[in-house]
Amino acid sequence: MFDPQIWFYTGCALVVIGSIATVTGPGVKDPIVRILNTEIPAVGLSLIFLTYNHTIALLTYIAATTIITLILLRAVVRLEEMGAEL
Protein backbone atom coordinates (compact mmCIF):
# COMPACT_ATOMS: atom_id res chain seq x y z
CA MET A 1 0.00 0.00 0.00
CA PHE A 2 2.55 2.62 1.10
CA ASP A 3 5.86 1.93 -0.56
CA PRO A 4 8.51 4.00 1.25
CA GLN A 5 11.12 3.46 -1.46
CA ILE A 6 9.10 5.40 -4.03
CA TRP A 7 8.77 8.40 -1.70
CA PHE A 8 12.41 8.22 -0.63
CA TYR A 9 13.79 8.18 -4.18
CA THR A 10 11.33 10.84 -5.34
CA GLY A 11 12.45 13.03 -2.43
CA CYS A 12 16.12 12.48 -3.31
CA ALA A 13 15.44 13.45 -6.93
CA LEU A 14 13.55 16.60 -5.85
CA VAL A 15 16.38 17.61 -3.52
CA VAL A 16 18.97 17.26 -6.29
CA ILE A 17 16.85 18.96 -8.98
CA GLY A 18 15.72 21.68 -6.58
CA SER A 19 19.26 22.38 -5.44
CA ILE A 20 20.37 22.81 -9.04
CA ALA A 21 17.39 25.12 -9.66
CA THR A 22 18.28 27.15 -6.57
CA VAL A 23 21.89 27.54 -7.67
CA THR A 24 20.84 28.75 -11.12
CA GLY A 25 17.94 30.74 -9.66
CA PRO A 26 19.75 34.02 -8.87
CA GLY A 27 19.82 34.74 -12.61
CA VAL A 28 16.01 34.80 -12.57
CA LYS A 29 14.53 38.28 -12.25
CA ASP A 30 11.19 37.31 -10.67
CA PRO A 31 11.35 36.89 -6.86
CA ILE A 32 8.38 34.50 -6.90
CA VAL A 33 10.30 32.10 -9.13
CA ARG A 34 13.25 32.30 -6.75
CA ILE A 35 11.00 31.32 -3.84
CA LEU A 36 9.55 28.43 -5.84
CA ASN A 37 13.08 27.25 -6.70
CA THR A 38 13.82 26.94 -2.99
CA GLU A 39 10.53 25.23 -2.21
CA ILE A 40 11.36 22.24 -4.43
CA PRO A 41 14.22 20.99 -2.20
CA ALA A 42 12.08 21.59 0.90
CA VAL A 43 9.37 19.32 -0.49
CA GLY A 44 12.00 16.72 -1.42
CA LEU A 45 13.46 16.78 2.07
CA SER A 46 9.99 16.40 3.53
CA LEU A 47 9.35 13.36 1.31
CA ILE A 48 12.58 11.79 2.53
CA PHE A 49 11.58 12.35 6.15
CA LEU A 50 8.07 11.11 5.35
CA THR A 51 9.48 7.62 4.91
CA TYR A 52 10.63 7.74 8.54
CA ASN A 53 8.05 9.75 10.45
CA HIS A 54 5.04 11.87 9.46
CA THR A 55 5.49 14.44 12.23
CA ILE A 56 9.12 15.14 11.46
CA ALA A 57 8.27 15.56 7.77
CA LEU A 58 5.58 18.13 8.52
CA LEU A 59 7.76 20.07 10.94
CA THR A 60 10.67 20.08 8.50
CA TYR A 61 8.50 21.41 5.68
CA ILE A 62 6.98 24.15 7.83
CA ALA A 63 10.36 25.24 9.22
CA ALA A 64 12.17 25.17 5.87
CA THR A 65 9.41 27.08 4.10
CA THR A 66 9.22 29.76 6.78
CA ILE A 67 12.97 30.32 7.02
CA ILE A 68 13.56 30.36 3.26
CA THR A 69 10.66 32.74 2.63
CA LEU A 70 11.83 35.18 5.31
CA ILE A 71 15.40 35.18 4.01
CA LEU A 72 14.40 35.71 0.38
CA LEU A 73 11.85 38.43 1.15
CA ARG A 74 14.44 40.26 3.24
CA ALA A 75 16.92 40.02 0.36
CA VAL A 76 14.37 41.38 -2.11
CA VAL A 77 13.51 44.30 0.18
CA ARG A 78 17.20 45.05 0.73
CA LEU A 79 17.86 45.06 -3.03
CA GLU A 80 14.94 47.40 -3.64
CA GLU A 81 16.21 49.77 -0.95
CA MET A 82 19.58 49.88 -2.68
CA GLY A 83 17.87 50.70 -5.97
CA ALA A 84 18.81 47.54 -7.81
CA GLU A 85 16.49 46.29 -10.53
CA LEU A 86 14.98 42.87 -9.92
Secondary structure as the mmCIF struct_conf table of DSSP 4:
data_model
#
loop_
_struct_conf.conf_type_id
_struct_conf.id
_struct_conf.beg_label_comp_id
_struct_conf.beg_label_asym_id
_struct_conf.beg_label_seq_id
_struct_conf.end_label_comp_id
_struct_conf.end_label_asym_id
_struct_conf.end_label_seq_id
HELX_RH_AL_P HELX_RH_AL_P1 PRO A 4 THR A 24
HELX_RH_3T_P HELX_RH_3T_P1 GLY A 25 GLY A 27
BEND BEND1 LYS A 29 LYS A 29
HELX_RH_AL_P HELX_RH_AL_P2 PRO A 31 LEU A 50
TURN_TY1_P TURN_TY1_P1 THR A 51 TYR A 52
HELX_RH_AL_P HELX_RH_AL_P3 HIS A 54 MET A 82
TURN_TY1_P TURN_TY1_P2 GLY A 83 GLY A 83
#
